[in-house]
Amino acid sequence: MTNLHDARTFRERGWWRDATFLDDLARWAEAAPDRPAVVSHFWETRGGPDVVLTYADLAERVERCAAGLAALGVRPGDRVAMQLVNQWQATVLALGCGRAGAVAVPYFIATGPADTEWILRESGAAAVVSLDEVRGLDVAAAIAGMRGRLPALRHQIVVGDRLPEGAARFEDALLASGGPAPEHRPDADDVFQIMYTSGTTGRPKGVRHSFNTLYAMARSYTEPLGLGESDVLTTPCVVGGQGGWLYGMLAPLLAGATAVWADAFEAADFLDLAERYGITAGYLTPPVLDPAVTEQSERPRALALRHVVAGSTPIPPSLPARFHATFGLPLRPLWGMTENGGVTIGRPDDPWDWAAHSDGRPVPWMATRLVDDDGREVEGDGPGRLEVRGANMCLGYEGADDAFAASLHDGWFVTGDLARPDGRGGVKVIGRTKDMINKGGLHVPPVAVEGVLRDDPRVAEVAVVGEPDPVLGETVVAVVVPDGPPPTLDELRRRVRDAGLTPGYEPDRLEVVAGLPKTPTGKVRRRELEEDLARKARAAGAR
């Protein structure tokens, strides 16, 4: 590969294609119309029985959704934002956008109003589809309150019964138009998704993906594991992030498998679903795997699981052994980003405990390398800065070409992670080179939180850093140099919430210090603070 996207080579090798996920849907709707495509289970957003859509049902609703979007005036290239949880409406909307030529703009259900308004404005969304409310969040009402400041936003559509003034119900707006589906047929290289992810500067970044980059990313899961039509796949990762899209929506569609959605995660509920529907493969994060292991060990179910993959946050070294002892399966690691999906993944020929030592080998259509601080490739055992390139890589950042260009080095994407070779052709990520806190899969931008905390008159200086946590990977610590009596942790947390930042960005702990370590130019030495916190955590764990 001579550049980030060698489209000709990608197509010659079958890494990209001329078809789209809409063609996959049409193929399965014809070949297996009665096979369940989506099972939608509800226990948080509403009551009622599970909704099961066959491939024929799904294809029909996607056509109706595309017709509904066209009737609203949504045209090819328009952006449709979605703030949903894992439910059948998310699948129908995403594929309906693709069928209509619109670009889906997913973001997390817990995204705060300040970031939501930024995303809707920056993407130029013509329509937004959200839940009415969930988990104490008045999602639709918050969007209604900002519509007057968003001139491009023409339509607000709501899943649920609590409708703000001027909003329409999902079924009425998108599934009941009765009009024809648009004649437009998407091209495999068209932009299909702009997914917003937190940036180190605090502004969410819109990561652009085509049908083809997402196809390569979905194959990075289905092909190494040999997933196919007889499989039943699931993930509790929310559809507002790439894990939900890939492993709960696109990978099952690509394989012709059944996807089992649940609108929220609870360990007992998850395992009951796995038993009821014969789930065979799942992608889970370590924070949800931990309670699932405990629940299964205390109340075993008869499960059909044959593959479980973990990623998004570091895998605690003890988890693979506990998982294996409870489920009788090896836990497979996966590493990737919103920008590139699953770059590395564990293989069936790896040792059963390999997830404690590795994040897997790269798939054939992705390349990895480790470089030193001067950009030279690292030889031997490393470690080094992890760079990647290949067919999974995104097309860039929405409205931020300079930022994307700055993330490239000699034709490689700079991940911001520090890694070492695992001895079997793969890598083990051991830290970060970018200032970002990975809290259970939520990427917390320190600069954004610092900006809010710095406004407290009792805060002379502040640095927000990550502290090691055995379950979440990291938690958020506010290291404060006070000006007089320091604020309390509760006061700082309230300040972050009141600023409209995303829930979870609040500091989990307050550390009051006399001064912050700095470089000669006055930049805070974050790594020094993090290493000090890590030493304290290790010392506390040893007591």
C-alpha positions in Angstrom: 0.0 0.0 0.0 1.5 3.3 -1.1 -1.1 5.6 0.5 -3.9 5.6 3.0 -6.5 4.5 0.5 -5.2 2.5 -2.5 -8.7 1.8 -3.8 -7.6 -0.1 -6.9 -5.6 -2.5 -4.8 -8.3 -2.8 -2.2 -10.8 -3.8 -4.9 -8.4 -6.2 -6.6 -7.9 -8.0 -3.3 -11.6 -8.1 -2.4 -11.1 -5.7 0.6 -13.5 -3.2 -1.0 -16.3 -4.0 -3.4 -18.9 -2.4 -5.7 -21.9 -3.5 -3.7 -23.3 -1.9 -0.5 -25.1 -3.2 2.7 -28.4 -2.4 0.9 -27.4 -5.1 -1.6 -26.7 -7.5 1.2 -30.1 -6.8 2.6 -31.8 -7.4 -0.7 -29.8 -10.7 -1.1 -30.9 -12.1 2.2 -34.5 -10.9 1.9 -34.7 -12.9 -1.3 -32.7 -16.0 -0.2 -34.0 -16.2 3.4 -37.0 -13.9 3.8 -38.3 -15.6 6.9 -35.0 -15.7 8.8 -35.0 -13.3 11.8 -32.8 -10.3 10.9 -33.3 -8.2 14.0 -34.6 -9.2 17.5 -35.3 -6.0 19.4 -35.7 -6.5 23.2 -36.9 -3.8 25.5 -36.7 -3.5 29.2 -35.6 0.1 29.8 -37.2 2.4 27.2 -40.6 0.7 27.3 -42.4 -2.5 28.2 -43.9 -5.1 25.8 -42.8 -8.2 24.0 -39.7 -8.4 21.9 -40.0 -7.2 18.3 -38.7 -9.7 15.7 -38.1 -8.5 12.1 -37.4 -11.1 9.4 -35.1 -10.2 6.5 -38.3 -9.6 4.4 -39.7 -7.3 7.2 -36.5 -5.4 7.5 -36.2 -4.8 3.7 -39.8 -3.6 3.6 -39.3 -1.2 6.5 -36.1 0.2 5.1 -37.8 1.0 1.8 -40.6 2.7 3.7 -38.1 4.7 5.7 -36.3 5.8 2.6 -39.6 6.9 1.1 -40.4 8.7 4.3 -37.1 10.6 4.3 -37.6 11.5 0.6 -41.1 12.8 1.4 -39.6 15.1 4.1 -37.3 16.5 1.5 -34.2 14.7 2.6 -31.9 14.3 -0.5 -28.8 12.4 -1.3 -25.9 13.8 0.7 -28.2 15.3 3.4 -27.3 14.5 7.0 -29.7 12.7 9.4 -28.5 12.6 13.0 -29.5 9.8 15.3 -29.5 9.7 19.1 -30.9 6.3 19.8 -30.3 3.1 21.8 -30.1 -0.5 20.5 -33.5 -1.1 19.0 -35.0 -2.0 15.7 -35.7 1.7 14.8 -31.9 2.3 14.8 -31.3 -0.4 12.2 -34.2 0.7 10.0 -33.1 4.3 10.2 -29.5 3.7 9.4 -30.2 1.5 6.4 -33.0 3.8 5.3 -30.5 6.7 5.2 -28.2 4.6 3.1 -31.1 3.6 0.7 -32.1 7.3 0.4 -28.5 8.4 -0.1 -28.5 10.4 3.1 -25.6 10.3 5.5 -26.3 8.9 9.0 -24.8 10.9 11.9 -25.0 8.7 15.0 -23.9 9.9 18.5 -24.3 8.6 22.0 -27.6 8.7 23.9 -25.8 10.3 26.9 -24.2 13.1 24.9 -24.8 16.3 26.7 -26.7 19.2 25.2 -23.6 21.3 24.6 -22.0 18.6 22.5 -25.3 17.7 20.9 -25.8 21.2 19.6 -22.2 21.2 18.3 -22.7 17.9 16.5 -26.0 19.0 14.9 -24.6 22.4 13.8 -21.2 21.0 12.6 -22.8 18.2 10.6 -25.4 20.5 9.1 -28.1 17.9 10.0 -31.3 18.3 8.1 -33.2 16.0 10.5 -32.6 14.4 13.9 -34.1 11.2 15.2 -33.9 10.7 19.0 -35.6 8.9 21.8 -38.1 11.0 23.8 -36.5 10.3 27.1 -34.3 7.7 28.8 -32.3 7.3 32.1 -33.6 10.6 33.4 -32.5 12.4 30.2 -35.1 14.5 28.4 -33.4 13.9 25.1 -36.1 15.2 22.7 -36.9 18.3 24.9 -33.2 19.2 24.9 -33.1 19.1 21.1 -36.3 21.1 20.8 -34.7 23.8 23.0 -31.8 24.3 20.5 -33.7 24.0 17.2 -34.1 27.8 16.9 -30.3 28.1 16.9 -29.9 25.5 14.2 -31.1 26.8 10.8 -30.2 23.7 8.8 -32.3 21.4 11.1 -35.7 21.1 9.4 -37.2 18.0 11.1 -37.2 16.6 14.6 -38.4 13.0 14.8 -39.0 11.1 18.0 -39.1 7.5 19.0 -41.6 7.4 21.8 -44.8 9.2 22.8 -43.6 12.4 24.5 -43.3 14.8 21.6 -42.1 18.4 21.9 -44.0 21.0 19.9 -43.1 20.7 16.2 -41.7 17.2 16.4 -43.2 14.0 14.8 -43.3 10.4 15.8 -40.9 8.0 14.1 -43.6 5.8 12.7 -45.7 8.7 11.4 -42.9 10.6 9.9 -40.8 7.9 8.3 -42.9 4.7 7.9 -46.3 6.0 6.9 -45.7 8.3 3.9 -47.0 5.8 1.3 -44.8 7.4 -1.3 -42.3 5.6 -3.5 -38.7 4.9 -2.4 -36.2 7.2 -4.1 -34.7 6.0 -7.4 -31.3 6.8 -6.0 -29.0 3.9 -5.5 -25.9 4.5 -3.4 -22.4 3.9 -4.6 -20.0 1.8 -2.5 -17.6 4.7 -2.2 -20.3 7.2 -1.0 -20.1 8.5 2.5 -22.6 6.5 4.6 -21.7 7.5 8.2 -20.3 10.5 10.1 -19.7 9.3 13.6 -18.8 11.8 16.2 -16.2 11.0 18.7 -14.5 13.1 21.4 -11.4 15.0 20.4 -8.5 15.9 22.6 -9.4 19.6 22.3 -12.9 18.9 23.6 -14.7 19.4 20.3 -16.3 16.2 19.0 -14.8 15.0 15.7 -16.9 13.8 12.9 -15.3 10.7 11.5 -16.4 10.0 7.9 -16.9 6.5 6.6 -18.0 5.1 3.3 -19.9 1.9 2.7 -16.6 0.4 1.7 -14.6 1.4 4.8 -17.4 0.1 6.9 -17.6 -3.1 4.9 -13.9 -3.7 5.5 -14.4 -3.0 9.2 -17.4 -5.4 9.5 -15.3 -8.1 7.7 -12.6 -7.6 10.4 -15.1 -9.3 12.8 -16.9 -11.8 10.6 -14.1 -13.3 8.6 -11.5 -14.1 11.4 -14.3 -15.8 13.4 -15.9 -17.5 10.5 -19.4 -16.0 11.2 -22.2 -16.9 8.9 -25.9 -17.4 8.3 -26.4 -19.8 11.2 -25.0 -17.3 13.7 -26.9 -15.1 16.2 -24.9 -12.0 17.1 -25.2 -9.4 19.8 -23.4 -6.5 21.5 -24.4 -4.2 24.3 -22.3 -1.5 22.8 -24.6 1.4 22.0 -25.5 2.2 18.4 -24.2 5.8 19.0 -20.7 4.4 18.8 -18.8 2.3 16.3 -19.1 -0.9 18.3 -22.8 -0.9 18.2 -22.9 -0.1 14.5 -20.4 -2.8 13.5 -21.1 -5.7 15.8 -24.8 -5.2 16.3 -25.9 -4.0 12.9 -23.5 -4.3 9.9 -21.6 -7.5 10.7 -24.8 -9.5 11.2 -26.2 -8.1 8.0 -23.0 -8.9 6.1 -23.0 -12.5 7.4 -26.8 -13.0 6.9 -27.0 -13.7 10.6 -29.6 -12.7 13.2 -28.8 -9.6 15.3 -30.2 -9.5 18.9 -30.6 -5.9 20.2 -31.4 -4.9 23.8 -32.1 -1.3 24.6 -29.9 -1.4 27.7 -27.5 -3.9 29.4 -28.1 -5.8 32.6 -26.1 -9.0 33.1 -28.9 -11.3 34.0 -31.1 -9.9 31.2 -28.2 -10.3 28.7 -27.6 -13.9 29.6 -31.3 -14.7 29.5 -31.4 -13.3 26.0 -28.4 -15.4 25.1 -30.1 -18.5 26.3 -33.5 -17.7 24.7 -32.3 -16.8 21.3 -29.2 -19.1 21.0 -26.7 -16.3 20.7 -23.5 -17.7 19.3 -21.2 -14.7 19.2 -20.9 -11.3 21.0 -18.7 -8.3 21.3 -18.6 -6.9 24.8 -16.5 -4.5 26.7 -14.6 -5.5 29.9 -16.9 -3.4 32.2 -20.0 -5.4 31.1 -18.2 -8.7 30.8 -17.2 -8.6 34.5 -20.7 -8.7 35.9 -21.8 -11.2 33.2 -19.1 -13.6 34.4 -20.3 -13.2 38.0 -23.9 -13.7 37.0 -23.2 -16.8 34.9 -21.1 -18.3 37.7 -23.9 -17.8 40.2 -26.8 -18.8 38.0 -25.6 -20.8 35.0 -27.5 -20.8 31.7 -27.3 -23.3 28.9 -25.7 -21.2 26.2 -24.8 -21.6 22.5 -21.9 -19.1 22.7 -18.8 -20.0 20.7 -17.1 -16.7 20.2 -16.9 -13.7 22.7 -14.7 -10.8 21.8 -13.7 -8.0 24.1 -12.4 -4.5 23.3 -13.0 -0.7 23.6 -11.2 -0.7 27.0 -8.1 -2.6 28.3 -8.8 -6.2 29.3 -7.9 -6.7 33.0 -5.2 -9.5 33.1 -7.4 -11.7 35.4 -10.5 -11.5 33.2 -9.6 -14.1 30.5 -9.0 -16.8 33.1 -12.3 -16.0 35.0 -14.2 -15.9 31.7 -12.7 -19.2 30.5 -13.4 -20.9 33.9 -17.1 -19.7 33.8 -18.0 -20.0 30.1 -15.5 -22.7 28.9 -14.5 -20.4 26.1 -11.4 -18.3 25.3 -12.0 -14.6 25.4 -10.7 -13.0 22.2 -9.2 -9.5 22.2 -9.9 -6.8 19.6 -8.4 -3.4 19.1 -9.7 -0.5 17.0 -11.0 3.0 16.9 -13.9 4.9 15.5 -11.6 5.8 12.7 -10.8 2.2 11.7 -12.9 -0.4 13.5 -11.3 -3.7 14.3 -7.7 -3.5 13.3 -6.4 -6.4 15.4 -8.3 -9.4 16.7 -7.6 -12.7 18.4 -7.8 -15.8 16.4 -9.1 -19.3 17.1 -5.5 -20.7 17.0 -4.3 -18.4 19.8 -3.8 -19.8 23.3 -6.9 -19.7 25.4 -5.5 -17.0 27.7 -4.0 -14.8 25.0 -6.3 -11.9 25.7 -4.3 -11.3 28.9 -1.2 -10.8 26.8 -2.3 -9.4 23.4 -4.8 -7.3 21.5 -4.6 -9.6 18.6 -3.1 -9.7 15.1 -4.0 -7.3 12.3 -6.5 -8.5 9.7 -4.9 -8.9 6.3 -6.3 -5.6 4.9 -4.8 -3.6 7.8 -1.1 -3.0 8.5 0.4 -1.9 11.8 3.8 -0.6 12.8 5.5 0.8 15.8 7.7 3.9 15.6 9.8 5.8 18.0 9.6 9.5 18.9 11.5 10.4 15.7 9.2 8.4 13.5 11.6 5.5 12.9 10.3 2.0 13.0 11.0 0.2 16.3 12.9 -3.1 16.1 12.7 -5.9 18.6 10.3 -5.9 21.5 9.5 -2.2 21.3 7.5 -0.4 22.7 6.6 2.2 20.1 3.9 4.5 18.9 1.2 2.6 17.1 0.4 3.6 13.5 -2.0 1.9 11.1 -3.2 2.0 7.6 -5.4 0.0 5.2 -8.9 -0.6 3.9 -10.7 0.1 7.3 -9.4 3.6 7.5 -11.9 6.5 7.6 -12.1 9.1 4.9 -11.2 12.0 7.2 -12.8 14.4 9.7 -15.9 16.4 8.8 -15.0 20.0 8.3 -11.5 19.4 9.8 -9.2 18.4 7.0 -6.2 20.0 8.8 -6.9 18.0 11.9 -7.0 14.7 9.9 -3.9 15.6 8.0 -2.1 16.2 11.4 -3.1 12.7 12.4 -1.1 11.2 9.5 2.6 10.4 9.4 4.2 9.3 6.2 0.9 7.8 4.9 0.1 6.1 8.2 -2.6 7.0 10.8 -1.2 8.0 14.2 -3.4 6.2 16.7 -2.2 8.0 19.8 -1.5 4.6 21.5 1.7 3.1 22.8 2.1 -0.6 22.0 4.6 -3.5 21.9 4.8 -6.7 19.8 3.1 -9.7 21.4 5.4 -12.3 19.9 2.8 -13.8 17.6 2.6 -11.1 14.9 0.2 -8.9 16.9 0.4 -6.1 19.4 -0.4 -5.3 22.9 -1.5 -1.7 23.6 0.1 -0.6 26.9 -0.7 3.1 27.1 -1.5 6.3 25.4 0.5 9.0 23.7 -2.5 11.3 23.3 -4.2 13.2 26.1 -7.5 11.2 26.3 -9.0 9.2 29.1 -10.7 5.9 28.2 -13.3 5.5 30.9 -15.2 2.2 30.2 -15.3 3.1 26.5 -16.2 6.7 27.1 -13.4 8.9 25.8 -13.1 11.8 28.1 -11.3 14.9 26.7 -9.3 16.4 29.5 -9.0 19.9 27.9 -12.8 20.3 27.8 -13.3 19.3 31.4 -10.4 21.5 32.5 -11.9 24.5 30.8 -15.0 24.1 32.9 -13.3 23.5 36.2 -10.9 26.4 35.7 -13.8 28.7 35.9 -14.3 27.9 39.5 -12.7 30.9 41.4 -11.3 28.5 44.0 -9.2 26.7 41.3 -5.9 28.3 40.6 -4.7 25.5 38.3 -6.1 22.2 37.3 -5.1 19.1 35.3 -7.6 16.3 34.5 -5.9 12.9 34.0 -6.8 9.3 34.0 -6.2 6.9 36.9 -6.0 3.1 36.4 -9.1 1.2 37.3 -9.4 -2.6 37.2 -12.9 -2.6 35.6 -13.3 0.7 33.7 -9.7 0.9 32.5 -9.4 4.5 33.7 -11.4 6.9 35.9 -11.2 10.7 35.8 -9.2 12.6 38.4 -9.1 16.4 38.8 -5.7 17.4 40.1 -6.3 20.9 41.6 -4.1 23.6 42.9 -6.5 25.6 45.0 -6.7 29.4 45.5 -7.7 29.4 49.1 -10.1 26.7 50.4 -10.5 24.1 47.7 -13.9 23.1 46.2 -15.4 19.8 47.0 -15.6 16.9 44.5 -19.4 17.2 44.4 -19.1 20.9 43.6 -16.7 20.2 40.7 -19.0 17.4 39.4 -22.0 19.7 39.5 -20.1 22.3 37.6 -19.3 19.9 34.8 -23.0 18.7 34.6 -24.3 22.3 34.6 -22.0 23.1 31.7 -23.9 20.6 29.6 -20.9 18.2 29.1 -21.5 14.6 28.4 -22.4 12.5 31.5 -19.4 10.6 32.6 -17.0 13.5 32.0 -17.3 14.5 35.7 -14.3 13.8 37.8 -14.5 10.6 39.8 -11.9 11.8 42.3 -10.4 15.1 43.5 -6.7 15.3 44.2 -5.5 18.6 45.9 -1.9 19.5 45.4 0.4 22.4 46.0 1.6 22.6 42.4 1.6 20.8 39.0 4.7 19.4 37.3 5.5 21.4 34.2 7.9 21.6 31.3 10.2 24.7 30.9 7.6 26.2 28.6 4.9 25.8 31.2 3.0 22.8 29.8 1.7 20.4 32.4 3.5 17.1 32.5 0.4 14.9 32.3 2.4 11.7 32.0 4.2 12.5 35.3 0.8 13.0 37.0 -0.6 9.8 35.5 2.5 7.8 36.5 2.2 9.1 40.1 -1.4 8.1 40.3 -0.6 4.7 38.8 2.1 4.1 41.5 -0.4 5.1 44.2 -3.0 2.7 42.8 -0.5 -0.2 42.7 0.6 0.5 46.2 -3.0 0.6 47.4 -3.7 -2.7 45.6 -0.7 -4.3 47.3 -1.9 -3.4 50.8 
